[in-house]
C-alpha cells in the first residue's frame, strides 16, 4: 500500500464530503483552462459549484430547475469549443434528463461533464426519491460515456481535473455526506485505471466510491480471521480496467463487488459481464438489490442495506465457506 500513498486506517481519519473535492477541482480546472465553463440547475452550493461561480461569473450559467435544458445547453456550449460541467442532484440529472444526455451529448460525442451529486442511500432522510441508485447503470450503458465514481474528496478533485482534459462525455458521481479520506495528494488517479489498495491471496473485494473505505476496513477484519483479502478500488466504472481486475481474480478465484448503488447494471454488473466472458469464478455482488432506498440517518441506511465493513466481511466468510 505504501507505493499508493494511502492513509493508514488505524490512524484517525479525516472526513469530508466527496462533493467538496469536486468544487475545488472545478475551480482549479477553470484556472488552468479558460474554456472550462459551468452550469447548474439551482443547486449551486449543494453541488459545490459556487466556488467556480464566484471565481468565474462570466463562465457560469444558472439554468434553474430545468434539468433537460441544463444538459442541452451544455451540449451547445461543447459544440462551440467549451468544456462544460453541468451539475444537479443525481436523482434529477441523469435521472430526469437521460434522453437529452443520450441524444444531444452522447450521440454527438460532445465532451460535456455531467455531475450527479447526492447519489446513494447515504443521502439519508430525503428518502427514496432523492437516493439515486440507478445512475451508474443508466450512464454505463450509454455509448461514448465515461463513468467515474471517486472514493473520497481528494480523488474527486483529481477526477474533476482529469475529466476537464478528457475529450469524451463524462459522468462524475458524488456523495453528499462526509466520508473518510483514505487517499493523499500523491495517490495516483487516472481515468480508466483501477488500483489494488490492499494485496491478498484468498479473495478479491472490488469496490467503488464510498464503499472502498468499507472494503478496506473489512479486509482488516478478515486478516484477523486468517483470511487474506485483496481490495481493488475501481474509480472508473467505464471504461473498466479489465487487466487489473483479471490479474487479481486469476490469483484469488473468488470475488465480491461492493457499491452504494443497484447491483443490476452497476459495478457488480460490469464485473460480472467481464468475468462471465473472460474468467468465470465464484462471485457475490453487494449493493442494493432491486429495491428503492428509505429515509433514515446515513449510518442507519448503510447498516440496513448491509453496506458496512462488517457485512462485507460476513459475505467473504460465507462465500469462502
SEBA-544080 format. One record per residue (C-alpha): residue number from 1; chain; x, y, z. Coordinates in nm, 4 decimals. Layout:
N
  num  chaine        xx        yy        zz
  NUM       A         X         Y         Z
...
END
This chain:
321
  num  chaine        xx        yy        zz
    1       A    0.0000    0.0000    0.0000
    2       A    0.2965    0.2347    0.0571
    3       A    0.3533    0.2972   -0.3132
    4       A   -0.0024    0.4318   -0.3469
    5       A    0.0461    0.6733   -0.0545
    6       A   -0.2763    0.5755    0.1206
    7       A   -0.3785    0.6818    0.4698
    8       A   -0.3376    0.4146    0.7368
    9       A   -0.6848    0.3112    0.8501
   10       A   -0.5528    0.2672    1.2034
   11       A   -0.4924    0.6429    1.2234
   12       A   -0.7642    0.8972    1.2954
   13       A   -0.9136    0.9565    0.9525
   14       A   -1.0363    1.2973    0.8460
   15       A   -1.3795    1.3131    0.6882
   16       A   -1.5132    1.5409    0.4161
   17       A   -1.7988    1.5238    0.1647
   18       A   -1.6751    1.3935   -0.1711
   19       A   -1.8597    1.6786   -0.3456
   20       A   -1.6262    1.9330   -0.1835
   21       A   -1.3360    1.7817   -0.3749
   22       A   -1.5304    1.8352   -0.6961
   23       A   -1.5832    2.2012   -0.6085
   24       A   -1.2132    2.2582   -0.5559
   25       A   -1.1238    2.0624   -0.8681
   26       A   -1.3657    2.2574   -1.0878
   27       A   -1.2224    2.5905   -0.9716
   28       A   -0.8696    2.4642   -1.0450
   29       A   -0.9790    2.3383   -1.3866
   30       A   -1.1164    2.6855   -1.4602
   31       A   -0.7870    2.8413   -1.3623
   32       A   -0.5976    2.6069   -1.5935
   33       A   -0.8230    2.6387   -1.8986
   34       A   -1.0378    2.9378   -1.9898
   35       A   -1.2652    2.7107   -2.1957
   36       A   -1.3935    2.5359   -1.8820
   37       A   -1.7476    2.6540   -1.8121
   38       A   -2.0219    2.5529   -1.5701
   39       A   -2.3985    2.5410   -1.5462
   40       A   -2.6223    2.4339   -1.2595
   41       A   -2.9882    2.3525   -1.2007
   42       A   -3.0491    2.5775   -0.8982
   43       A   -2.8245    2.3745   -0.6635
   44       A   -2.5024    2.5724   -0.6862
   45       A   -2.3920    2.5450   -0.3232
   46       A   -2.5250    2.1933   -0.2716
   47       A   -2.3186    2.0645   -0.5639
   48       A   -2.0239    2.2874   -0.4618
   49       A   -2.0263    2.4792   -0.7906
   50       A   -2.0343    2.8109   -0.6048
   51       A   -1.6530    2.8177   -0.5898
   52       A   -1.6373    2.8262   -0.9699
   53       A   -1.9254    3.0735   -0.9916
   54       A   -1.7524    3.3178   -0.7568
   55       A   -1.4187    3.2883   -0.9383
   56       A   -1.5539    3.2965   -1.2956
   57       A   -1.9007    3.4563   -1.3003
   58       A   -1.8781    3.5173   -1.6749
   59       A   -1.8346    3.1439   -1.7357
   60       A   -2.1205    3.0282   -1.5126
   61       A   -2.4878    2.9913   -1.6083
   62       A   -2.7719    2.9329   -1.3616
   63       A   -3.0226    2.7308   -1.5612
   64       A   -3.2811    2.6932   -1.2860
   65       A   -3.4925    2.3862   -1.2191
   66       A   -3.4798    2.2682   -1.5794
   67       A   -3.2551    1.9650   -1.5998
   68       A   -3.3381    1.8781   -1.9609
   69       A   -3.2363    2.2281   -2.0620
   70       A   -2.9257    2.2035   -1.8423
   71       A   -2.7643    1.9279   -2.0488
   72       A   -2.8784    2.0557   -2.3886
   73       A   -2.7258    2.3951   -2.3114
   74       A   -2.4115    2.2074   -2.2077
   75       A   -2.4077    2.0237   -2.5392
   76       A   -2.4371    2.3505   -2.7293
   77       A   -2.1518    2.5018   -2.5290
   78       A   -1.9352    2.1977   -2.6047
   79       A   -2.0150    2.2276   -2.9756
   80       A   -1.8740    2.5825   -2.9593
   81       A   -1.5462    2.4617   -2.8105
   82       A   -1.6177    2.4959   -2.4396
   83       A   -1.5622    2.2282   -2.1731
   84       A   -1.8893    2.2445   -1.9790
   85       A   -1.9560    2.0896   -1.6387
   86       A   -2.3282    2.0655   -1.5602
   87       A   -2.4459    1.9743   -1.2119
   88       A   -2.7567    1.8792   -1.0195
   89       A   -2.8672    1.6043   -0.7847
   90       A   -2.8139    1.2651   -0.9476
   91       A   -3.1854    1.1874   -0.8989
   92       A   -3.2600    1.4651   -1.1492
   93       A   -2.9502    1.4524   -1.3697
   94       A   -2.9236    1.1887   -1.5133
   95       A   -3.2473    1.0759   -1.3504
   96       A   -3.4756    1.3240   -1.5253
   97       A   -3.2827    1.4104   -1.8406
   98       A   -3.1349    1.0813   -1.9594
   99       A   -3.2862    1.1091   -2.3077
  100       A   -3.1340    1.4539   -2.3612
  101       A   -2.7963    1.3258   -2.2410
  102       A   -2.8239    1.0334   -2.4807
  103       A   -2.9291    1.2330   -2.7855
  104       A   -2.7605    1.5712   -2.7550
  105       A   -2.4393    1.4695   -2.5752
  106       A   -2.3522    1.1038   -2.6382
  107       A   -2.4874    1.0677   -2.9908
  108       A   -2.2958    1.3824   -3.0894
  109       A   -1.9938    1.2776   -2.8790
  110       A   -1.9754    1.6157   -2.7059
  111       A   -1.7360    1.6451   -2.4075
  112       A   -1.9984    1.7564   -2.1554
  113       A   -1.9277    1.6527   -1.7955
  114       A   -2.2465    1.5573   -1.6089
  115       A   -2.2022    1.5853   -1.2327
  116       A   -2.4565    1.3875   -1.0302
  117       A   -2.4387    1.4831   -0.6650
  118       A   -2.6146    1.3356   -0.3599
  119       A   -2.6085    0.9806   -0.5001
  120       A   -2.6532    0.6615   -0.2975
  121       A   -2.8502    0.5732    0.0153
  122       A   -2.6176    0.7825    0.2329
  123       A   -2.8126    1.0909    0.1203
  124       A   -3.0141    0.9985    0.4301
  125       A   -3.3527    1.1383    0.5415
  126       A   -3.4518    1.2669    0.1956
  127       A   -3.5501    0.9088    0.1228
  128       A   -3.6158    0.7052   -0.1885
  129       A   -3.6999    0.9935   -0.4227
  130       A   -3.3581    1.1543   -0.3735
  131       A   -3.1441    0.8433   -0.3138
  132       A   -3.0290    0.7854   -0.6704
  133       A   -2.9214    0.4214   -0.7025
  134       A   -2.9683    0.3598   -1.0752
  135       A   -2.7357    0.6257   -1.2172
  136       A   -2.4284    0.4060   -1.2679
  137       A   -2.6351    0.1626   -1.4747
  138       A   -2.8052    0.4426   -1.6690
  139       A   -2.4795    0.6115   -1.7627
  140       A   -2.2686    0.2995   -1.8176
  141       A   -2.4973    0.1790   -2.0949
  142       A   -2.4586    0.4989   -2.2989
  143       A   -2.2117    0.4798   -2.5906
  144       A   -1.9136    0.7190   -2.5581
  145       A   -1.9849    0.7913   -2.1882
  146       A   -1.7091    0.7744   -1.9250
  147       A   -1.8322    0.6920   -1.5724
  148       A   -1.6241    0.7944   -1.2688
  149       A   -1.7087    0.7264   -0.9027
  150       A   -1.4360    0.8695   -0.6749
  151       A   -1.3631    0.7148   -0.3367
  152       A   -1.3052    1.0330   -0.1382
  153       A   -1.2877    1.4105   -0.1752
  154       A   -0.9200    1.4143   -0.2738
  155       A   -0.9807    1.1670   -0.5530
  156       A   -1.2878    1.3657   -0.6620
  157       A   -1.0684    1.6716   -0.7095
  158       A   -0.8245    1.4728   -0.9237
  159       A   -1.1100    1.3157   -1.1207
  160       A   -1.2577    1.6573   -1.1988
  161       A   -0.9259    1.7843   -1.3331
  162       A   -0.8821    1.4667   -1.5381
  163       A   -1.2327    1.4903   -1.6843
  164       A   -1.1691    1.8518   -1.7843
  165       A   -0.8827    1.7275   -2.0036
  166       A   -1.0722    1.4252   -2.1389
  167       A   -1.2338    1.4683   -2.4808
  168       A   -1.5267    1.2330   -2.4159
  169       A   -1.8642    1.2800   -2.2461
  170       A   -1.8269    1.2064   -1.8762
  171       A   -2.0342    1.1328   -1.5672
  172       A   -1.9000    1.2111   -1.2206
  173       A   -2.0910    1.0578   -0.9281
  174       A   -2.0701    1.2382   -0.5927
  175       A   -2.1911    1.1587   -0.2423
  176       A   -2.3492    1.4074   -0.0024
  177       A   -2.2347    1.3118    0.3476
  178       A   -1.8835    1.3407    0.4864
  179       A   -1.6868    1.0197    0.4321
  180       A   -1.3340    0.9104    0.5339
  181       A   -1.0403    1.0450    0.3370
  182       A   -0.8243    0.7420    0.2522
  183       A   -0.6041    0.8819   -0.0260
  184       A   -0.3460    1.1602   -0.0405
  185       A   -0.2294    1.4117   -0.2988
  186       A    0.0343    1.1558   -0.4040
  187       A   -0.2120    0.8696   -0.4574
  188       A   -0.2391    0.8028   -0.8323
  189       A   -0.5582    0.8582   -1.0287
  190       A   -0.6095    0.8087   -1.3983
  191       A   -0.9342    0.7690   -1.5901
  192       A   -0.9723    0.4027   -1.6855
  193       A   -0.7433    0.2675   -1.4129
  194       A   -0.8249    0.0509   -1.1102
  195       A   -0.5874    0.0246   -0.8152
  196       A   -0.5003   -0.2551   -0.5727
  197       A   -0.5294   -0.0792   -0.2371
  198       A   -0.4617   -0.3901   -0.0297
  199       A   -0.2873   -0.7064   -0.1508
  200       A   -0.4145   -1.0547   -0.0688
  201       A   -0.4360   -1.4127   -0.1927
  202       A   -0.7683   -1.5556   -0.0709
  203       A   -1.0434   -1.3308   -0.2086
  204       A   -1.0790   -1.0179   -0.4242
  205       A   -1.3039   -0.7391   -0.2974
  206       A   -1.3819   -0.4951   -0.5801
  207       A   -1.5293   -0.1653   -0.4648
  208       A   -1.6042    0.1861   -0.5825
  209       A   -1.6945    0.5221   -0.4318
  210       A   -1.7663    0.5406   -0.0596
  211       A   -1.7562    0.1621   -0.0361
  212       A   -1.3792    0.1401   -0.0811
  213       A   -1.3243    0.2588    0.2753
  214       A   -1.5673   -0.0095    0.3941
  215       A   -1.3875   -0.2711    0.1827
  216       A   -1.0501   -0.1799    0.3330
  217       A   -1.1942   -0.1974    0.6844
  218       A   -1.3441   -0.5375    0.6004
  219       A   -1.0055   -0.6580    0.4761
  220       A   -0.8526   -0.5710    0.8120
  221       A   -1.1284   -0.7648    0.9907
  222       A   -1.0744   -1.0633    0.7630
  223       A   -0.6983   -1.0560    0.8177
  224       A   -0.7575   -1.1035    1.1899
  225       A   -0.9656   -1.4095    1.0987
  226       A   -0.6863   -1.5546    0.8856
  227       A   -0.8327   -1.4508    0.5501
  228       A   -0.6049   -1.2585    0.3128
  229       A   -0.8302   -1.0235    0.1142
  230       A   -0.7225   -0.8146   -0.1833
  231       A   -0.9057   -0.4831   -0.2267
  232       A   -0.9298   -0.3406   -0.5777
  233       A   -1.0566    0.0172   -0.5930
  234       A   -1.2404    0.0935   -0.9182
  235       A   -1.2978    0.4694   -0.9507
  236       A   -1.3699    0.4347   -1.3238
  237       A   -1.6661    0.2068   -1.3924
  238       A   -1.6415    0.2757   -1.7655
  239       A   -1.4015    0.2135   -1.9281
  240       A   -1.3421   -0.0733   -1.6872
  241       A   -0.9819   -0.1709   -1.6105
  242       A   -1.0125   -0.5351   -1.7161
  243       A   -0.6397   -0.6028   -1.6856
  244       A   -0.6106   -0.5103   -1.3160
  245       A   -0.9321   -0.6896   -1.2234
  246       A   -0.8447   -1.0080   -1.4101
  247       A   -0.4936   -1.0178   -1.2662
  248       A   -0.6388   -1.0108   -0.9156
  249       A   -0.9149   -1.2627   -0.9845
  250       A   -0.6785   -1.5085   -1.1556
  251       A   -0.4881   -1.5090   -0.8271
  252       A   -0.7759   -1.5391   -0.5775
  253       A   -1.0517   -1.7018   -0.7894
  254       A   -1.3222   -1.5605   -0.5575
  255       A   -1.4838   -1.2168   -0.5947
  256       A   -1.7066   -0.9796   -0.4007
  257       A   -1.8169   -0.6479   -0.5507
  258       A   -1.9414   -0.3609   -0.3333
  259       A   -2.1243   -0.0458   -0.4381
  260       A   -2.3696    0.2070   -0.2948
  261       A   -2.5990    0.1550   -0.5918
  262       A   -2.8153   -0.1012   -0.7676
  263       A   -2.6106   -0.4134   -0.8351
  264       A   -2.8006   -0.4635   -1.1620
  265       A   -2.6080   -0.2757   -1.4270
  266       A   -2.3692   -0.1114   -1.1809
  267       A   -2.0174   -0.2083   -1.0795
  268       A   -2.1311   -0.5599   -0.9920
  269       A   -2.2946   -0.5973   -1.3310
  270       A   -1.9871   -0.4661   -1.5120
  271       A   -1.7538   -0.7057   -1.3287
  272       A   -1.9931   -0.9986   -1.3780
  273       A   -2.0024   -0.9293   -1.7515
  274       A   -1.6227   -0.9186   -1.7679
  275       A   -1.5708   -1.2368   -1.5670
  276       A   -1.8541   -1.4181   -1.7433
  277       A   -1.6750   -1.3706   -2.0744
  278       A   -1.3127   -1.3970   -1.9619
  279       A   -1.2789   -1.5958   -1.6383
  280       A   -1.5933   -1.7278   -1.4638
  281       A   -1.5432   -1.7668   -1.0878
  282       A   -1.7461   -1.7751   -0.7681
  283       A   -1.8864   -1.4244   -0.7177
  284       A   -2.1059   -1.2262   -0.4766
  285       A   -2.2422   -0.8787   -0.5511
  286       A   -2.3117   -0.6462   -0.2586
  287       A   -2.5225   -0.3364   -0.3099
  288       A   -2.8895   -0.2519   -0.3384
  289       A   -3.0896   -0.5453   -0.4742
  290       A   -3.3829   -0.4370   -0.6884
  291       A   -3.5454   -0.2036   -0.4362
  292       A   -3.5661    0.1645   -0.3539
  293       A   -3.3992    0.3487   -0.0699
  294       A   -3.5593    0.4524    0.2580
  295       A   -3.5494    0.7502    0.4895
  296       A   -3.3034    0.7378    0.7785
  297       A   -2.9666    0.8540    0.9018
  298       A   -2.6831    0.7683    0.6617
  299       A   -2.5163    0.5282    0.9052
  300       A   -2.8510    0.3565    0.9708
  301       A   -2.9125    0.3116    0.5997
  302       A   -2.5675    0.1676    0.5313
  303       A   -2.6308   -0.0847    0.8070
  304       A   -2.9837   -0.1557    0.6830
  305       A   -2.8649   -0.2225    0.3276
  306       A   -2.5693   -0.4329    0.4524
  307       A   -2.3090   -0.1940    0.3109
  308       A   -2.0711   -0.1758    0.6071
  309       A   -1.7344   -0.3414    0.6651
  310       A   -1.8964   -0.5952    0.8960
  311       A   -2.1355   -0.7124    0.6266
  312       A   -1.8611   -0.7293    0.3634
  313       A   -1.6528   -0.9470    0.5967
  314       A   -1.9531   -1.1700    0.6652
  315       A   -2.0119   -1.2111    0.2915
  316       A   -1.6466   -1.3079    0.2445
  317       A   -1.6714   -1.5733    0.5160
  318       A   -1.9878   -1.7098    0.3572
  319       A   -1.8566   -1.7315    0.0001
  320       A   -1.5318   -1.8928    0.1183
  321       A   -1.7046   -2.1473    0.3431
END
